[in-house]
Amino acid sequence: MNMKTILLLLSLTIFESALSQKIDEADVKRIVSVLSNDSLEGRKPFTEGIEVAATFIAEEFEKAGLSPFHDLEDYEQSFQLYNLLPVASVLKLNGVSVPADKHIYIGEQAHVSWRKMGALEVHEIHAADDFATKLNEARNNDGRILVLVDSEHEDQFRRYHQYFSRGSNTLSTQGGNDAVFMVLWDEGSV
């Protein structure tokens, strides 16, 4: 047999093997039903639901005859995930303390200190501005960002404050000084 014939037979064997594994609609519904069940808590990190989902997926991989990745003994790939919860936040602008309910920290560092101004980028969200658009523009920048939010946007600011006070998940706590501080202000007060 020549090399072309061997490659053709090998390709047909692989193709036939792939065709023999049919996707069963009932199986798909069963798997989606399990993984979307409310008892799995959205498979959110740091919940029992994520552990149950991981075990279920590993069992399904084994049933399907899949091998663990590279040199792993099982189907799980471990990594560190940190949940950063704000404990205390102190902010001073021009030597004046800003109350905790008037500023928001958005970032992934366990500790941030901007004692020297350096390359601080300041954005302003005025009363007539679209809050979400302006905030997204500011957050799309790297570095140290200060966003001054006009008090006309206080309701939206409060919603963001509540959201970010829940903390954030990150793969590393070793970032640079990249962070965003939002401050609720009255124009002319800072």
Secondary structure as UniProt FT lines:
FT   HELIX           3..20
FT   HELIX           25..35
FT   HELIX           38..43
FT   TURN            45..46
FT   HELIX           48..63
FT   TURN            64..65
FT   TURN            70..71
FT   STRAND          82..84
FT   STRAND          91..93
FT   TURN            94..95
FT   STRAND          96..98
FT   HELIX           100..102
FT   STRAND          103..106
FT   STRAND          120..125
FT   TURN            127..128
FT   HELIX           131..139
FT   STRAND          144..150
FT   HELIX           151..153
FT   HELIX           154..164
FT   TURN            165..166
FT   STRAND          168..170
FT   STRAND          179..185
FT   TURN            187..188
//
